[in-house]
Amino acid sequence: MTVTSELPPALTPEREATLLASVPTGLLIDGEWVDASDGGTFDVHDPATGEVLATLASATSADAVAALDAADAAQASWARTAPRVRSEILRRAFDLVTERSEDFALLMTLEMGKPLAEARGEVTYGAEFLRWFAEETVRDYGRYLTTPEGKNKILVQHKPVGPCLLITPWNFPLAMATRKVAPAVAAGCTMVLKPAKLTPLTAQYFAQTMLDASLPAGVLNVVSSSSASGISGPLLKDSRLRKVSFTGSTPVGKRLMADAAQNVLRTSMELGGNAPFIVFEDADLDAAVDGAMAAKMRNMGEACTAANRFLVHETVAQEFTRKFAAAMGALTTGRGTDPDSKVGPLIDAGARDDVHTLVSAAVEAGAVAVTGGAPVDGPGYFYQPTVLANVPNNAAILGQEIFGPVAPITTFKTEQEAIELANNTEYGLASYLYSKDFNRLLHVAEQIEFGMVGFNAGVISNAAAPFGGVKQSGLGREGGSEGIAEYTTTQYIGIADPYAAQ
């Protein structure tokens, strides 16, 4: 692909309107964009202004079943499609997403709120799943070996699990779609994709991009809807569905797992997080502050991997807090299309209110707002970047996902205390450790109960790495060589060896 130095298109209301008009507003069923069966629609809003961006068809339960009909009909032929063909489709999709990166970035900024620079970063991250799994498609190895006693041969092959329901969250509209769709395509599975109702536009645009990359009709079907249960309910009861992959809250994930159990579905669940960010006394504090900014403020803190609790050794807590608060306080809030904006709005009024409730309760319990601590006046759902010091260990803000630009800091005395504080949560997704002592980092990583650990790094997500958690943060892995395994079943064939020694 040719790299040019062209400047991105100017950000004008006209360009926004043109882009929004290019996004399909229907349901994608068997390769065609269609209206909802009952004619229903729902609106998508700009969280920076509250204004309506677009009106989409709202899928019904009947539409969901029609989408599964298409996926089921396409499954057999898609599973037989050569791995190289599937690989090349994914590679074309990567190229198209990259070519359309400015459109994808602007669309995410409009519907989700993140600053445009950060949206561009998500396009790069999200596209990489398409490239990674394009390469993994032709490397999904089985094995052939002799049984230990030498009488038979063992043939192991991987087969596509079958039609999948993919349910994506609102906070990473492109990356969460590519992280699920790409391995399903690679494995030979057909799909019904249900995007979040708050941010479905990017998924709609991505689905059209997959069609433009020559994905056959029926392989990917999209049923955006105002009713999540109206889609998942009938599909999870249908014996033709063989897998559900969900990214979202732990309570919803538990309900989906319970429903999936009725048909013994394969499940992948990427659920809530409560990431500790541990700063030991020997840490490089400037590097730790930089890492804290990245781990906390990616996506305005609206990420399951976001640093949620800052555990800082008591001897460096004052200096770390001062530097961290200065960096947070220097951030400017604004609509994501504003070139000066570093912090966009939260997704809706309820999210902003929930964040402020946690902050207010922490302050009432004795925490000190070193910077921020309140909503931003005016239109949109903005919240001030906030650092809280002296947060009591029993404060609610340390026990649940904040999902906002708020950093609560508490202190510890010993390494063992830090480990115990880190593990004092039902969640176990991401964690971050800062120290110059590599042996200490390894020792602590072995003791803490998290699926992912960052050593002196504030961003650890990568398409080549297995993303996922333990405890109530879910099960299964997305990305890495493990990602395609979530969409395959293992078949063993025992072969009698007529030439085996008697």
C-alpha positions as CSV (number, residue, x, y, z in Angstrom):
1,M,0.0,0.0,0.0
2,T,1.3,3.4,-0.9
3,V,2.0,5.8,1.9
4,T,1.3,9.5,1.2
5,S,1.8,12.7,3.1
6,E,-1.6,14.1,2.4
7,L,-3.3,15.9,5.2
8,P,-6.5,14.5,6.5
9,P,-9.7,16.1,5.2
10,A,-10.8,19.3,6.9
11,L,-13.2,18.8,9.8
12,T,-16.3,20.6,8.8
13,P,-20.0,20.1,9.5
14,E,-20.4,19.3,5.8
15,R,-17.9,16.5,6.0
16,E,-19.5,15.1,9.1
17,A,-22.9,15.1,7.4
18,T,-21.5,13.5,4.3
19,L,-19.8,10.7,6.3
20,L,-22.9,10.1,8.4
21,A,-25.0,9.8,5.2
22,S,-22.6,7.1,3.8
23,V,-23.2,4.8,6.8
24,P,-25.8,2.0,6.1
25,T,-28.8,2.5,8.4
26,G,-30.5,-0.9,7.9
27,L,-29.9,-4.4,9.1
28,L,-27.4,-6.6,7.2
29,I,-29.0,-9.9,6.5
30,D,-27.7,-12.3,3.9
31,G,-25.6,-9.6,2.2
32,E,-28.4,-7.1,1.9
33,W,-29.2,-3.9,4.0
34,V,-32.9,-4.1,4.9
35,D,-35.4,-2.3,7.1
36,A,-36.5,-3.8,10.4
37,S,-39.4,-6.2,10.0
38,D,-41.7,-3.9,12.0
39,G,-40.3,-0.7,10.6
40,G,-38.8,0.3,14.0
41,T,-35.9,2.6,14.4
42,F,-33.7,4.2,17.1
43,D,-31.5,7.3,17.3
44,V,-27.8,7.5,17.8
45,H,-26.6,10.6,19.7
46,D,-23.5,12.7,19.9
47,P,-22.3,12.6,23.5
48,A,-20.6,15.9,23.2
49,T,-23.8,17.7,22.3
50,G,-26.7,15.3,22.9
51,E,-27.9,15.9,19.4
52,V,-29.1,13.1,17.1
53,L,-26.4,11.9,14.6
54,A,-28.4,9.2,12.8
55,T,-31.5,7.0,12.9
56,L,-31.0,3.3,12.4
57,A,-33.3,0.3,11.8
58,S,-34.0,-1.4,15.2
59,A,-33.9,-5.2,14.7
60,T,-36.6,-7.3,16.2
61,S,-36.4,-10.9,17.5
62,A,-37.7,-12.0,14.1
63,D,-34.9,-10.1,12.4
64,A,-32.4,-11.8,14.7
65,V,-33.7,-15.2,13.7
66,A,-33.6,-14.2,10.0
67,A,-29.9,-13.2,10.5
68,L,-29.3,-16.6,12.0
69,D,-31.1,-18.3,9.1
70,A,-28.6,-16.6,6.8
71,A,-25.6,-17.5,8.9
72,D,-26.7,-21.1,9.2
73,A,-27.3,-21.4,5.5
74,A,-23.9,-20.0,4.7
75,Q,-22.0,-22.0,7.3
76,A,-21.3,-25.2,5.4
77,S,-19.9,-23.6,2.3
78,W,-17.9,-21.0,4.3
79,A,-16.3,-23.7,6.4
80,R,-15.2,-25.4,3.2
81,T,-13.7,-22.2,1.8
82,A,-9.9,-22.5,1.5
83,P,-7.9,-20.9,4.3
84,R,-6.0,-18.8,1.8
85,V,-9.3,-17.3,0.5
86,R,-10.4,-16.4,4.0
87,S,-7.0,-15.0,4.7
88,E,-7.0,-12.8,1.6
89,I,-10.5,-11.4,2.5
90,L,-9.2,-10.4,5.9
91,R,-6.1,-8.8,4.3
92,R,-8.3,-6.8,1.9
93,A,-10.4,-5.7,4.8
94,F,-7.3,-4.5,6.6
95,D,-6.2,-2.5,3.6
96,L,-9.7,-1.0,3.2
97,V,-10.0,0.0,6.9
98,T,-6.5,1.5,6.6
99,E,-7.5,3.5,3.5
100,R,-10.7,4.6,5.2
101,S,-9.0,5.4,8.5
102,E,-10.0,9.0,8.7
103,D,-13.6,8.2,8.1
104,F,-13.5,5.4,10.7
105,A,-11.8,7.8,13.2
106,L,-14.3,10.6,12.7
107,L,-17.2,8.3,12.9
108,M,-16.0,6.9,16.3
109,T,-15.4,10.4,17.6
110,L,-18.9,11.5,16.6
111,E,-20.8,8.6,18.2
112,M,-18.5,7.7,21.1
113,G,-16.8,11.0,21.9
114,K,-13.1,10.2,22.1
115,P,-10.7,12.8,20.7
116,L,-9.9,12.3,17.1
117,A,-6.2,11.5,17.8
118,E,-7.3,8.7,20.0
119,A,-9.8,7.4,17.5
120,R,-7.1,7.2,15.0
121,G,-5.2,5.1,17.4
122,E,-8.1,2.7,17.7
123,V,-8.3,2.4,13.9
124,T,-4.7,1.3,13.9
125,Y,-5.3,-1.1,16.8
126,G,-8.6,-2.4,15.4
127,A,-7.2,-2.9,11.8
128,E,-4.3,-4.9,13.2
129,F,-6.7,-7.7,14.2
130,L,-7.7,-8.1,10.6
131,R,-4.0,-8.3,9.5
132,W,-3.1,-10.6,12.4
133,F,-5.8,-13.1,11.8
134,A,-5.3,-12.9,8.0
135,E,-1.9,-14.4,8.9
136,E,-3.2,-16.9,11.5
137,T,-5.9,-18.2,9.1
138,V,-3.3,-20.4,7.3
139,R,-1.5,-21.4,10.5
140,D,-4.3,-23.0,12.4
141,Y,-2.3,-26.3,12.8
142,G,-3.6,-29.7,13.8
143,R,-1.2,-32.6,14.4
144,Y,-0.4,-36.2,13.4
145,L,1.4,-38.6,15.7
146,T,1.8,-42.2,16.7
147,T,0.1,-43.5,19.9
148,P,2.5,-44.3,22.7
149,E,2.1,-48.0,22.3
150,G,2.6,-47.7,18.6
151,K,-0.6,-49.4,17.4
152,N,-2.5,-46.4,16.0
153,K,-2.0,-43.0,14.5
154,I,-3.6,-39.9,16.0
155,L,-4.9,-37.2,13.7
156,V,-6.1,-34.0,15.3
157,Q,-7.8,-31.3,13.3
158,H,-9.5,-28.0,14.1
159,K,-13.0,-27.3,12.7
160,P,-15.1,-24.1,12.9
161,V,-17.5,-24.2,15.8
162,G,-20.3,-22.9,13.7
163,P,-22.6,-19.9,13.7
164,C,-21.7,-17.3,16.4
165,L,-23.4,-14.5,18.1
166,L,-21.0,-11.6,18.7
167,I,-22.0,-8.8,21.1
168,T,-19.8,-5.8,21.2
169,P,-19.7,-2.9,23.7
170,W,-19.9,0.9,23.0
171,N,-16.5,2.0,24.2
172,F,-14.3,0.6,21.3
173,P,-16.7,0.6,18.4
174,L,-14.2,-0.7,15.8
175,A,-11.6,-2.7,17.7
176,M,-14.2,-4.8,19.6
177,A,-15.8,-5.7,16.3
178,T,-12.6,-6.6,14.5
179,R,-11.3,-8.5,17.5
180,K,-14.3,-10.8,17.2
181,V,-15.1,-10.8,13.5
182,A,-11.5,-11.4,12.3
183,P,-10.9,-14.7,14.2
184,A,-14.4,-16.0,13.3
185,V,-13.7,-15.3,9.6
186,A,-10.3,-17.0,10.0
187,A,-11.7,-20.1,11.6
188,G,-14.5,-20.4,9.0
189,C,-17.5,-19.4,11.2
190,T,-20.5,-17.4,10.2
191,M,-21.7,-14.6,12.5
192,V,-24.6,-12.5,13.8
193,L,-23.1,-9.3,15.1
194,K,-25.1,-7.2,17.6
195,P,-23.3,-3.8,18.2
196,A,-24.0,-1.6,21.2
197,K,-27.0,0.6,20.7
198,L,-25.1,3.7,21.8
199,T,-22.3,3.3,19.2
200,P,-23.5,1.1,16.3
201,L,-22.5,3.4,13.4
202,T,-18.8,2.3,13.2
203,A,-19.9,-1.4,13.2
204,Q,-22.3,-0.7,10.4
205,Y,-19.6,1.0,8.4
206,F,-17.2,-1.8,9.1
207,A,-19.7,-4.4,8.0
208,Q,-20.0,-2.7,4.6
209,T,-16.2,-2.6,4.4
210,M,-16.2,-6.4,4.9
211,L,-18.6,-6.8,2.0
212,D,-16.4,-4.5,0.0
213,A,-13.6,-6.9,0.8
214,S,-15.6,-9.7,-0.9
215,L,-16.9,-11.4,2.2
216,P,-19.7,-13.7,0.9
217,A,-23.3,-13.0,1.7
218,G,-24.6,-14.5,5.0
219,V,-21.1,-14.9,6.6
220,L,-21.5,-11.6,8.6
221,N,-25.0,-10.4,9.5
222,V,-25.5,-7.2,11.6
223,V,-28.6,-6.6,13.7
224,S,-28.3,-3.3,15.5
225,S,-31.2,-2.8,17.9
226,S,-32.5,-0.8,20.8
227,S,-33.2,-4.1,22.6
228,A,-30.3,-6.3,23.4
229,S,-32.4,-9.0,25.0
230,G,-34.7,-9.0,22.0
231,I,-31.7,-10.2,19.9
232,S,-29.8,-12.4,22.3
233,G,-32.9,-14.1,23.8
234,P,-34.2,-16.0,20.8
235,L,-30.7,-16.7,19.4
236,L,-29.4,-18.3,22.6
237,K,-32.4,-20.6,22.6
238,D,-31.8,-21.7,18.9
239,S,-29.9,-24.9,18.6
240,R,-28.3,-23.7,15.4
241,L,-26.2,-21.2,17.3
242,R,-23.0,-22.7,18.5
243,K,-21.1,-19.9,20.2
244,V,-21.6,-16.5,21.9
245,S,-18.8,-14.0,22.4
246,F,-19.6,-11.0,24.6
247,T,-17.7,-8.0,25.8
248,G,-19.4,-5.9,28.5
249,S,-20.4,-5.9,32.1
250,T,-20.0,-8.8,34.5
251,P,-23.8,-8.9,35.5
252,V,-24.8,-9.1,31.8
253,G,-22.2,-11.7,31.1
254,K,-23.4,-13.9,33.9
255,R,-27.0,-13.8,32.5
256,L,-25.7,-14.6,29.0
257,M,-23.7,-17.5,30.3
258,A,-26.7,-18.9,32.1
259,D,-28.8,-18.7,29.0
260,A,-26.0,-20.2,26.9
261,A,-25.8,-23.2,29.2
262,Q,-29.2,-24.4,28.0
263,N,-27.7,-25.3,24.6
264,V,-24.2,-25.9,26.0
265,L,-22.8,-23.1,23.8
266,R,-19.1,-22.2,23.6
267,T,-18.7,-18.9,25.3
268,S,-16.1,-16.2,25.4
269,M,-16.7,-13.5,28.0
270,E,-14.6,-10.4,28.4
271,L,-16.2,-8.7,31.4
272,G,-15.5,-6.1,34.0
273,G,-12.2,-5.0,35.4
274,N,-10.7,-3.3,38.4
275,A,-7.1,-2.8,37.4
276,P,-4.5,-2.0,40.1
277,F,-1.6,0.3,39.1
278,I,1.2,-0.4,41.6
279,V,4.1,2.0,42.1
280,F,6.9,0.7,44.2
281,E,9.4,2.8,46.0
282,D,12.1,2.2,43.5
283,A,10.0,3.1,40.4
284,D,11.0,5.8,37.9
285,L,8.3,8.2,39.0
286,D,8.3,10.2,35.7
287,A,7.9,7.0,33.8
288,A,5.2,5.9,36.2
289,V,3.3,9.1,35.7
290,D,3.5,8.7,32.0
291,G,2.2,5.2,32.3
292,A,-0.5,6.2,34.7
293,M,-1.8,8.8,32.2
294,A,-1.9,6.2,29.5
295,A,-3.5,3.5,31.6
296,K,-6.0,5.8,33.1
297,M,-6.9,8.2,30.3
298,R,-7.1,6.0,27.3
299,N,-10.7,6.4,26.2
300,M,-11.4,8.9,29.0
301,G,-11.1,6.0,31.4
302,E,-14.0,4.2,29.7
303,A,-12.1,0.9,29.3
304,C,-12.1,-2.4,31.1
305,T,-8.3,-2.3,31.1
306,A,-8.2,1.3,32.6
307,A,-6.2,1.7,35.8
308,N,-8.9,1.8,38.4
309,R,-6.9,1.9,41.7
310,F,-3.5,3.5,42.1
311,L,-1.5,1.7,44.9
312,V,1.6,3.8,45.6
313,H,4.3,3.1,48.2
314,E,4.0,5.6,51.0
315,T,7.5,7.0,50.6
316,V,6.8,8.2,47.1
317,A,3.1,8.8,47.2
318,Q,3.3,12.5,47.8
319,E,5.6,13.1,44.8
320,F,3.8,10.8,42.5
321,T,0.4,12.4,43.4
322,R,1.8,15.9,42.8
323,K,3.2,15.0,39.4
324,F,0.2,12.9,38.3
325,A,-2.3,15.6,39.4
326,A,-0.3,18.2,37.4
327,A,-0.5,16.1,34.3
328,M,-4.2,15.4,34.7
329,G,-5.0,19.0,35.5
330,A,-3.3,20.1,32.3
331,L,-5.7,18.1,30.1
332,T,-8.4,20.0,28.2
333,T,-11.9,18.7,27.7
334,G,-13.9,19.3,24.6
335,R,-15.7,17.7,21.6
336,G,-13.4,15.1,20.1
337,T,-13.2,17.0,16.8
338,D,-11.7,20.0,18.6
339,P,-7.9,19.9,18.0
340,D,-7.2,21.2,21.5
341,S,-9.4,18.5,23.2
342,K,-7.5,15.8,25.1
343,V,-10.6,14.5,27.0
344,G,-13.9,13.9,25.3
345,P,-17.3,13.4,26.9
346,L,-18.5,10.3,28.8
347,I,-21.0,8.2,26.8
348,D,-24.2,9.6,28.4
349,A,-25.6,11.5,31.3
350,G,-26.1,8.3,33.4
351,A,-22.4,7.5,33.0
352,R,-21.4,11.0,34.1
353,D,-23.7,10.9,37.1
354,D,-22.4,7.5,38.2
355,V,-18.8,8.8,38.1
356,H,-19.7,11.8,40.1
357,T,-21.5,9.7,42.7
358,L,-18.4,7.6,43.2
359,V,-16.2,10.8,43.5
360,S,-18.6,12.5,45.9
361,A,-18.8,9.4,48.2
362,A,-15.0,9.1,48.3
363,V,-14.6,12.8,49.2
364,E,-17.2,12.4,51.9
365,A,-15.3,9.4,53.3
366,G,-12.1,11.5,53.6
367,A,-10.5,11.5,50.1
368,V,-9.1,14.8,48.8
369,A,-9.7,16.0,45.2
370,V,-6.2,17.2,44.3
371,T,-7.5,18.2,40.9
372,G,-10.9,18.0,39.3
373,G,-13.8,16.4,41.1
374,A,-16.9,17.7,39.3
375,P,-18.8,17.6,36.0
376,V,-18.0,20.2,33.4
377,D,-20.7,22.8,32.9
378,G,-22.4,23.1,29.5
379,P,-23.7,20.8,26.8
380,G,-22.5,17.2,26.5
381,Y,-21.5,14.7,29.2
382,F,-18.0,15.9,30.2
383,Y,-16.3,15.2,33.5
384,Q,-13.1,16.9,34.8
385,P,-10.0,14.8,34.9
386,T,-9.7,14.0,38.6
387,V,-7.1,12.8,41.0
388,L,-8.2,11.7,44.5
389,A,-5.6,11.4,47.3
390,N,-6.0,9.7,50.7
391,V,-8.7,7.4,49.5
392,P,-9.8,5.0,52.2
393,N,-9.4,1.3,51.4
394,N,-13.1,0.7,51.9
395,A,-14.3,3.4,49.6
396,A,-16.7,2.2,46.9
397,I,-14.6,3.9,44.2
398,L,-11.9,1.3,44.8
399,G,-14.3,-1.7,44.5
400,Q,-16.0,-1.1,41.2
401,E,-15.2,0.1,37.7
402,I,-15.1,3.9,37.5
403,F,-15.3,4.1,33.7
404,G,-14.4,7.8,33.8
405,P,-11.4,10.1,34.0
406,V,-10.9,9.7,37.8
407,A,-7.8,8.3,39.5
408,P,-8.1,7.3,43.2
409,I,-4.8,6.9,45.1
410,T,-4.1,4.9,48.2
411,T,-0.8,3.9,49.8
412,F,0.9,0.7,51.0
413,K,3.9,-0.1,53.2
414,T,5.2,-3.5,52.0
415,E,5.2,-5.6,48.9
416,Q,2.9,-8.1,50.5
417,E,0.4,-5.4,51.4
418,A,0.5,-4.2,47.7
419,I,-0.2,-7.8,46.5
420,E,-3.1,-8.2,49.0
421,L,-4.6,-4.9,48.0
422,A,-4.3,-5.7,44.3
423,N,-6.1,-9.0,44.8
424,N,-8.8,-7.6,47.0
425,T,-11.4,-7.6,44.1
426,E,-13.7,-10.0,42.4
427,Y,-12.2,-8.9,39.1
428,G,-8.9,-10.0,37.4
429,L,-8.4,-8.5,34.0
430,A,-5.5,-6.0,33.6
431,S,-2.8,-4.8,36.1
432,Y,0.2,-2.6,36.0
433,L,3.5,-2.7,38.0
434,Y,6.2,-0.1,38.2
435,S,9.6,-0.9,39.6
436,K,13.2,-1.0,38.4
437,D,13.7,-4.4,40.0
438,F,12.8,-7.1,37.4
439,N,12.9,-9.9,39.9
440,R,10.3,-8.1,42.0
441,L,8.1,-7.5,39.0
442,L,8.2,-11.3,38.2
443,H,7.6,-12.2,41.8
444,V,4.6,-9.9,42.1
445,A,3.2,-11.0,38.7
446,E,3.1,-14.5,40.0
447,Q,1.3,-13.5,43.1
448,I,-1.4,-11.3,41.7
449,E,-4.6,-12.7,40.1
450,F,-4.9,-11.0,36.8
451,G,-5.0,-12.3,33.2
452,M,-2.7,-9.5,32.0
453,V,0.2,-7.7,33.6
454,G,2.1,-4.7,32.4
455,F,5.7,-4.2,33.5
456,N,6.5,-0.5,33.4
457,A,4.0,-0.1,30.6
458,G,0.6,1.6,30.7
459,V,-0.8,0.2,27.5
460,I,-0.5,-3.6,26.9
461,S,-3.3,-4.5,24.5
462,N,-2.0,-5.9,21.2
463,A,-3.5,-8.1,18.5
464,A,-0.7,-10.5,18.9
465,A,-1.3,-11.0,22.6
466,P,-4.0,-13.1,24.3
467,F,-6.4,-10.6,25.8
468,G,-8.6,-11.8,28.7
469,G,-9.0,-12.1,32.5
470,V,-9.6,-14.4,35.4
471,K,-12.2,-14.6,38.2
472,Q,-15.2,-12.5,37.3
473,S,-13.5,-10.7,34.5
474,G,-14.5,-13.5,32.2
475,L,-13.1,-16.5,30.4
476,G,-11.5,-17.2,27.0
477,R,-8.9,-15.1,25.2
478,E,-9.1,-12.7,22.2
479,G,-6.1,-12.0,20.0
480,G,-2.8,-13.9,19.8
481,S,-2.6,-17.5,18.6
482,E,-5.2,-18.3,21.3
483,G,-7.8,-16.1,19.6
484,I,-8.6,-18.4,16.7
485,A,-9.0,-21.4,19.1
486,E,-12.0,-19.7,20.6
487,Y,-13.8,-20.3,17.3
488,T,-12.8,-23.9,16.6
489,T,-13.6,-27.3,17.9
490,T,-11.0,-30.1,18.2
491,Q,-11.7,-33.3,16.4
492,Y,-9.6,-36.4,17.1
493,I,-9.4,-39.2,14.5
494,G,-7.9,-42.6,15.6
495,I,-6.4,-44.4,12.6
496,A,-5.4,-48.1,12.8
497,D,-1.9,-48.6,11.6
498,P,-1.8,-51.9,9.6
499,Y,2.0,-51.7,9.5
500,A,2.5,-51.4,13.3
501,A,4.8,-53.9,14.9
502,Q,2.9,-56.7,16.5
